[in-house]
Amino acid sequence: MVTFSLCMIVKNEETVLARCLESALPLVEEIVIADTGSVDHTKEIAGGYTEKVYDFPWTDDFSAARNFSFSKATQQYCLWLDADDVIEPPDLEKFLELKASLSPSTDVVMARYHTAFDENGSPAFTYYRERIIRRQAGLFFQGAVHETIAPAGNVVYCQAAVTHRKHGPGDPDRNLRILEGILRKKGALSPREQFYYARELSAHSRDQEAADVFSEFLFQGKGWVENEMEACRGLAQCLSRLGRREDALKALLQGLRYGRPRAELCCDLGLWFLEDNDPSTAVFWYEQALACERNDTSGGFVIPDCYHYIPYLQLCVCWYRLGNLELAKKYHCRAKAIHPQSAAVLYNEKFFS
């Protein structure tokens, strides 16, 4: 059986670190902690689990810190987690099964990452991340922020997931600050950095700046196709908030040039036409969303509800506006079967009753 080193970078994580380490402990032979400047009890907690606790001066570069933690590992594979991640018991069993059968020739294991949740605690936003890396594969993290290891060699996808259970607000300005620092220092950003810079600007309600960066990223055409698809959606959202609805539609339609649309894009198009008082066209796009095949291994961001619940909910609205109460109730029942306690479903339930 192969062996795992758990490699982490931490700073002031006393409230969550033990939870994370306990969840991963049965899976790993070694724990490596790189502390980037904690002033709380993080290092003491880490020391209760491993002697391999190292100080690493923070340089606004996540890749540098992660690569340092990997450099201190001695086992065959490096598993990385953030302190506010957990491996839930069902996923631990899946990881243990994977470990028992994993070929030593595997270079990268891709695992699901759940980062947002619905009212029932079910994953509402997920995507695959390079989670387990063969230590001697010669692969390294790249990017000061939103760091990644580009999957290479023998890549395996697994069904196990890591769950991100964030505790507290953290530093909402950190990533934006790092990216703007890179821009000041270098005068330009890489395509991947551009994409995430636009997303950070959008999250900070700097919509015109975000729209400009999204547009430049798309115009250059040097990004990864999944990021380009997502950029069209992000650009449209910014333009909508700026009151430029027709331009927002053009941005969404631009997303169609990258191949068959994902359900997320179809839902955005459905919403645009619904808000434009065209429920008939909205029906078309929501039905297209239902027909889309969900592909978690594409590497893009996946919103599971866009493949069933959201189209059902919106088709209920569309058919009601079109005067077909029977179909409206039908789609309400389908949405209710998925999220019976959601605020929208409860509202519709009361409305129809």
C-alpha positions in Angstrom: 0.0 0.0 0.0 1.2 3.5 -0.8 1.9 6.0 2.0 0.7 9.6 2.4 2.1 12.8 3.9 -0.5 15.4 4.9 1.0 18.8 4.0 -0.6 22.0 5.2 0.1 25.7 5.5 -1.6 27.4 8.4 -1.8 30.8 10.2 -4.0 31.5 13.2 -6.1 28.4 12.8 -6.6 27.4 16.4 -10.4 27.1 16.1 -10.3 24.6 13.2 -6.9 22.9 12.9 -7.6 20.0 15.3 -10.9 19.2 13.5 -9.1 19.0 10.2 -6.2 16.9 11.5 -8.5 14.5 13.3 -10.5 13.9 10.2 -7.4 13.1 8.1 -5.4 11.2 10.8 -6.5 7.6 9.8 -5.4 8.3 6.2 -1.8 9.5 6.6 1.5 8.2 7.8 3.0 11.7 8.3 1.8 15.3 9.0 3.8 18.3 7.8 2.7 21.8 9.0 4.2 25.0 7.6 3.2 27.9 9.8 3.2 31.3 8.1 3.1 33.5 11.2 0.5 32.4 13.8 0.1 34.4 16.9 -2.5 32.2 18.5 -2.2 28.5 19.7 -2.0 27.1 16.2 1.6 25.8 16.5 0.9 24.3 19.9 -2.1 22.4 18.5 -0.1 21.3 15.5 2.7 20.1 17.8 0.3 17.7 19.4 0.0 15.8 16.2 3.4 16.0 14.6 7.0 17.1 15.3 7.2 18.4 11.7 6.0 21.9 12.4 8.1 24.5 10.5 8.1 28.3 10.3 7.8 29.7 6.8 7.8 33.5 6.5 4.8 34.7 4.6 5.6 36.3 1.2 2.1 36.7 -0.3 2.7 33.6 -2.3 0.6 30.5 -1.6 2.6 28.3 -4.0 5.9 29.1 -2.3 4.4 28.0 1.1 2.7 24.9 -0.3 5.8 23.8 -2.2 7.8 24.3 1.0 5.5 22.0 2.9 5.8 19.4 0.2 9.6 19.6 0.4 9.5 18.5 4.0 7.4 15.4 3.2 9.0 11.9 3.2 6.2 9.6 2.2 5.3 8.5 -1.4 2.4 10.9 -1.8 1.5 14.4 -0.6 -2.1 15.1 0.4 -2.8 18.8 0.9 -5.6 20.3 3.0 -6.5 23.8 4.3 -7.1 24.1 8.0 -10.8 24.7 7.5 -11.2 21.6 5.4 -12.5 18.3 6.7 -12.7 14.8 5.4 -16.2 13.6 6.3 -16.5 9.9 7.5 -18.1 8.6 4.3 -15.3 10.3 2.2 -12.6 9.0 4.6 -13.8 5.5 3.7 -13.6 6.3 0.0 -10.1 7.7 0.4 -9.0 4.6 2.4 -10.3 2.4 -0.4 -8.5 4.5 -3.0 -5.3 4.3 -1.0 -5.5 0.5 -0.7 -5.8 0.1 -4.5 -3.8 3.1 -5.8 -1.0 2.2 -8.2 2.4 3.6 -7.3 2.6 4.8 -10.9 -0.2 7.3 -10.3 1.1 10.9 -10.4 -2.0 12.9 -9.5 -5.3 12.0 -7.8 -8.1 14.4 -8.5 -10.8 14.6 -5.8 -14.0 16.6 -5.4 -13.9 19.8 -3.4 -17.2 20.9 -1.8 -17.1 24.6 -1.0 -20.7 25.8 -0.7 -23.8 24.2 0.7 -27.6 24.4 0.6 -30.0 24.7 3.5 -29.7 20.9 4.1 -26.0 20.9 4.1 -25.7 19.2 0.7 -23.0 20.5 -1.7 -24.2 23.4 -3.8 -20.9 24.2 -5.5 -18.2 21.7 -6.2 -15.2 21.1 -8.5 -12.3 18.7 -8.8 -8.9 19.7 -7.4 -5.5 18.0 -7.6 -5.6 16.6 -4.1 -2.9 13.9 -3.9 0.4 14.2 -5.7 3.2 11.7 -6.0 6.1 13.3 -4.2 8.7 12.5 -6.8 6.6 13.3 -9.8 8.4 16.7 -10.2 5.1 18.6 -10.0 4.9 21.9 -8.2 2.3 24.5 -7.3 2.2 27.6 -9.4 0.5 31.0 -8.8 0.8 33.3 -5.9 -2.9 33.0 -5.3 -5.5 30.4 -6.4 -2.4 28.2 -6.7 -2.6 25.0 -8.7 -0.7 22.0 -9.8 -1.5 21.4 -13.5 -2.4 17.6 -13.6 0.2 15.7 -15.6 1.4 12.1 -16.1 -0.9 9.4 -14.8 -4.0 11.1 -13.5 -6.7 9.4 -11.6 -10.2 10.8 -10.7 -11.8 9.5 -7.5 -15.3 9.9 -5.9 -14.0 10.9 -2.5 -14.4 14.6 -1.5 -12.8 17.2 0.7 -15.3 19.5 2.4 -14.5 23.1 3.0 -16.1 24.2 6.3 -15.1 27.8 6.6 -15.1 29.2 10.1 -15.4 33.0 10.3 -15.0 35.6 7.5 -11.2 35.3 7.2 -9.6 38.1 5.2 -11.9 38.9 2.3 -9.4 41.3 0.8 -6.4 39.0 0.9 -6.6 37.6 -2.6 -7.4 40.9 -4.2 -4.5 42.5 -2.4 -2.0 39.8 -3.6 -3.2 40.1 -7.2 -3.0 43.8 -7.2 0.5 43.5 -5.7 1.6 41.3 -8.6 0.1 43.7 -11.1 2.0 46.7 -9.6 5.2 44.7 -9.5 5.1 43.0 -12.9 2.8 45.4 -14.8 0.7 42.5 -16.1 -1.0 39.3 -15.0 -1.0 35.8 -16.5 -4.3 34.7 -18.1 -5.1 32.6 -15.0 -4.3 35.5 -12.7 -6.4 37.8 -14.9 -9.4 35.5 -14.6 -9.2 35.4 -10.8 -8.5 39.1 -10.6 -11.7 39.8 -12.4 -13.6 37.5 -10.1 -12.1 39.3 -7.0 -13.0 42.7 -8.4 -16.6 41.5 -9.0 -16.8 40.1 -5.5 -15.7 43.5 -4.2 -18.5 45.3 -6.2 -16.0 46.9 -8.6 -18.1 45.9 -11.5 -16.8 48.2 -14.2 -13.2 47.2 -13.5 -14.2 43.6 -13.3 -16.0 43.8 -16.7 -12.9 45.4 -18.2 -10.6 42.6 -17.0 -13.0 39.9 -18.0 -13.3 41.4 -21.5 -9.5 41.7 -21.8 -9.1 38.1 -20.7 -11.6 36.9 -23.2 -10.2 39.0 -26.0 -6.7 37.6 -25.5 -8.1 34.1 -25.8 -5.2 32.5 -23.9 -7.1 31.1 -21.0 -8.3 27.7 -20.2 -11.6 27.0 -22.0 -13.5 26.3 -18.7 -12.3 29.6 -17.4 -13.3 31.4 -20.6 -16.8 29.9 -20.2 -17.0 31.1 -16.6 -15.6 34.5 -17.6 -18.6 35.0 -20.0 -21.0 34.4 -17.1 -19.0 36.6 -14.8 -18.9 39.4 -17.4 -22.6 39.1 -17.9 -23.3 39.4 -14.1 -21.1 42.6 -13.9 -22.8 44.2 -16.9 -26.3 43.4 -15.6 -25.4 45.1 -12.3 -24.2 48.1 -14.3 -27.6 48.2 -16.1 -26.2 47.1 -19.4 -28.6 44.2 -20.0 -28.2 43.9 -23.8 -24.4 43.7 -23.4 -24.9 41.1 -20.7 -26.9 39.0 -23.1 -24.1 39.3 -25.7 -21.6 38.1 -23.0 -23.8 35.1 -22.3 -24.2 34.2 -25.9 -20.4 34.5 -26.3 -20.2 31.6 -24.0 -21.8 29.4 -26.6 -18.7 29.7 -28.8 -16.7 27.4 -26.5 -18.8 24.3 -27.3 -21.9 22.8 -25.9 -23.2 25.0 -23.1 -23.2 23.9 -19.5 -26.4 24.0 -17.4 -25.0 27.0 -15.5 -24.9 29.1 -18.7 -28.3 27.8 -19.8 -29.8 28.9 -16.4 -28.3 32.3 -16.8 -29.8 32.7 -20.3 -33.2 31.5 -19.0 -33.1 34.1 -16.2 -32.2 36.8 -18.7 -35.2 36.1 -20.8 -37.5 35.6 -17.8 -36.5 39.0 -16.5 -37.1 40.4 -20.1 -40.7 39.2 -19.8 -40.2 36.5 -22.3 -41.1 33.3 -20.4 -41.5 31.3 -23.6 -37.8 31.7 -24.5 -36.9 31.3 -20.9 -38.6 27.9 -21.0 -36.4 26.8 -23.9 -33.2 27.6 -22.0 -34.3 26.0 -18.7 -35.2 22.9 -20.6 -31.8 23.0 -22.2 -30.3 23.1 -18.7 -32.2 20.0 -17.8 -30.9 18.2 -20.9 -27.2 19.1 -20.1 -25.1 16.2 -18.9 -23.2 17.1 -15.7 -19.5 16.5 -16.0 -17.7 17.1 -12.7 -14.3 16.0 -14.3 -14.3 18.9 -16.8 -12.3 20.9 -14.3 -14.9 23.7 -14.3 -17.0 25.0 -11.5 -20.2 23.0 -11.1 -23.4 24.2 -9.5 -25.4 21.0 -9.0 -28.7 22.8 -8.6 -28.4 24.1 -12.2 -28.9 20.6 -13.5 -32.3 20.1 -11.8 -33.6 22.2 -8.9 -33.1 25.7 -10.4 -34.6 24.8 -13.8 -37.6 23.1 -12.1 -38.1 26.2 -9.9 -37.9 28.6 -12.8 -40.0 26.5 -15.1 -42.7 26.7 -12.5 -42.6 30.4 -12.7 -42.4 30.4 -16.5 -45.4 28.2 -17.0 -47.5 30.1 -14.5 -46.8 33.3 -16.4 -47.7 31.5 -19.6 -51.1 30.5 -18.0 -50.4 26.8 -17.7 -51.2 26.1 -14.1 -50.9 22.3 -14.5 -47.3 22.5 -15.7 -46.4 25.1 -13.1 -47.5 22.8 -10.3 -45.7 19.9 -12.0 -42.4 21.7 -11.9 -43.1 23.0 -8.4 -43.4 19.4 -7.2 -40.2 18.4 -8.9 -38.3 21.3 -7.2 -39.9 20.4 -3.9 -38.7 16.8 -4.2 -35.1 18.1 -4.3 -35.2 20.9 -1.7 -38.4 20.6 0.2 -37.4 23.2 2.8 -36.0 25.9 0.6 -37.6 29.3 1.0 -38.7 29.4 -2.6 -40.4 26.0 -2.5 -42.1 26.8 0.8 -43.4 30.1 -0.7 -44.7 28.3 -3.8 -46.3 25.6 -1.7 -48.2 28.2 0.2 -49.1 30.1 -3.0 -50.5 27.0 -4.8 -52.4 25.9 -1.7 
